[in-house]
Amino acid sequence: MDPSPGTSPDTPNTPDTPDGVGEILVCATCGRTPDPSEADAARLTWSRGLEADQTRWTCAACSRANLRSIEGRLDQEWW
């Protein structure tokens, strides 16, 4: 079975890695992966979400490009 975009088949999000530490980052929107030298920084700048118990990462560029869409889906209580 192929993994969902933004997930990695090599290092699943298991109880051993509840924060996604150790998994390979893949942007669920554009498919970008950070350079190995940028992987630690990417964990701080990329967005991480859970959908259907699957971890999905979104790179900083895609997060910025889709900010209005993301804000539009928030409940009014956030504002």
N, C-alpha and C positions, 0 to 999 in steps of 0.2 A: 504494500500500500504506500502510495506517495504521501509525503508529509504535506501539511497545509503550508501556504506561503508564510514566511516569517517564523517558521519553526525549523528545527534541525533533527534529522533522524538519528544522528550520531550521539547526541547528548540530550535525551528527553528531560523534560521538567519533572523530576521525580522527587520523592521526599528527601533524597540526598542533596538535591539542588533546588530548594523551594524558591530561591530568589533568582533563578536562572543563571547563577554563577557557573561557569564552565561550559555553557551551551554556546554554539556558534550563532552570532547575530546575523540575521538576514532580514532586510526591510520587507514587510508584507506588502508594501505599495509598489516599490520600484525594483526590488530584488537585490539592492546593493548590499555588500558586505564590507565592513571596515577593514582597512589594512591591519595586519597583525600588530603593528606598532601603535595603532589607534584603538584597539579593541577595548582596553581598560577605560579610556576616555569616552568611548561610545556608550558604555553602560551608564554614564552620567548624563549624556546629552540626548540619547535616543529615548523614545517613549516605549514603555512596555505595557501591554494590556493582555487580558485574559478573555478569550472567547471560546465557549464550549470546552472549557478545561484545557485549551491550547494556548501557550504563550505566543504572543504576536509582538514583534518589534517593528517600530517605525522610525526611520532615520530622521535626523534633525531637519533636513531639507524638506522632506515630505510632510513632516509635522507642521513646519512653517507654512508650506504651500496650502495645506488643508485646514488651517487654524479656524477659519470662519465656519467651515462645515462641522468641525469638532465642537465649537462653541454653540452652534445652532442646535445641537442634540442634547445639550445640558438642560436639566430642569431649571425652571425659573427660580427655584430656591437658591441656586448658585449665584444669582445676580442680586 
